[in-house]
Amino acid sequence: MYFIKGLEDDTVMTSTASRLQTVQSEIEKAYIRLNPNQQEREQYLQKQINLLHQELTNVKNGDFELLDTHSSKEILQNIYELAMSLYHDFRRVEDSYRQMDKELREKVIREQYHRGQVIHTLLDYHDELISTPEGRVFQGFNHALQHNHIDELNHQIKQLVAYGISQDSLTPTQLFNLSTLISSLNKEASQVIRAKQNMEKDVRSFIQTGLATEHHRVGDLLNQIFKEALNIDWQDNSTKHTPSHLPPIAIELNKIASIECFLIHEYKTDDNHQLNLDNQSIDLNSVDSSFWQALDGLDRQDWFDKTKALLSQSDKPLSIADLHQQLPIPDNYDLEAIALWIEMACRTSSISDTYEYIILKRNTNHDELWQFKVPVIALQKHHFDELSLDDI
């Protein structure tokens, strides 16, 4: 049944009443915000304040009603329709950045833009994109991310999807899309940022390459001047008084040798990246399962305490095979458990150069048997009288 419901048409059609209510509300807002009459604005705001005070008083007295089924369905369907339109806005922003990158490349190649023109064009492109409706939507989402407003919004979406009326108003596919809205928008936003970074990277490379080329050109011109200067007879007085197209200019650089002033230097970037210490929010539902598996490991302190307790009950030294017989190794933690025993032996100098074999059974689909070649150790109780896990 769930699969069949998922095949239903996801197209959402808002009712006439809902559209009429939306139009009325927007007209009222536009009328007040565009109205230059101060008195009418004051009257409107005071009316809204009175209504809110009355509603707050009713709520405190327990006198409030939930939306009826029909109105709730209209609101939920409108929310879903608007939420899904955000994907298209983000993708249009991404396409715009890619188009900007393409146009900027063509202008650099065909029109031979210099560095200043490239930077000016890049800034103009960015300003034009931010002024578009989809650009403002993307900027608003980034602003909400930076100020941690998304966490509250995500919590409200989860609660909204859990309501019973939501199950009747939207299809299972629509409920899933709405519940994963924030994580999906985060992925779309990362694509937009990646496209923007690629464009900025291309511009940065062009600027650096152009700057290095100009340095070499200046160096070549200086070398030509030096070469011509060597062919001049500076002892001839008539030569000294000959007019020149290069007027003598003295630059005061006392701490730098004169020849160093004319050497060609390669352009080097000095990237000074500052640490971003702002709080970053993330949806735990979007975290890959491998992340949680990486956190799942052997409790070393608990295993160390159990080993000490076992040694305190034994009157003879115990090897790894002896320890395993009396203290079975937990599933999937065999390597970590054996490694800890070997570390304990190394710390107490109770390890030998000989080896022994132990066989462990792993609880898999085939109940596999694993054989480990481990050094022979001899752990005793007195080794750990004053030794803790932090010392290992």
Secondary structure, 3 states (H helix, E strand, C coil): CHHHHHCCCCCCCCCHHHHHHHHHHHHHHHHHHHCCCHHHHHHHHHHHHHHHHHHHHHHHCCCCCCCCHHHHHHHHHHHHHHHHHHHHHHHHHHHHHHHHHHHHHHHHHHCCCCHHHHHHHHHHHHHHHHCCHHHHHHHHHHHHHHCCHHHHHHHHHHHHHHCHHHHHHCCHHHHHHHHCHHHHHHHHHHHHHHHHHHHHHHHHHHHHHHHHHHHHHHHHHHHHHHHHHHCCCCCCHHHHCCCCCCCCCCCCCCCCCHHHHHCCCCCCCCCCCCCCCCCCCCCHHHCCHHHHHHHCCCCHHHHHHHHHHHHHCCCCCECHHHHHHHCCCCCCCHHHHHHHHHHHHHHCCCEEEEEEEEEEECCCCCCCEEEEEEEEECECHHHHCCCCHHHC
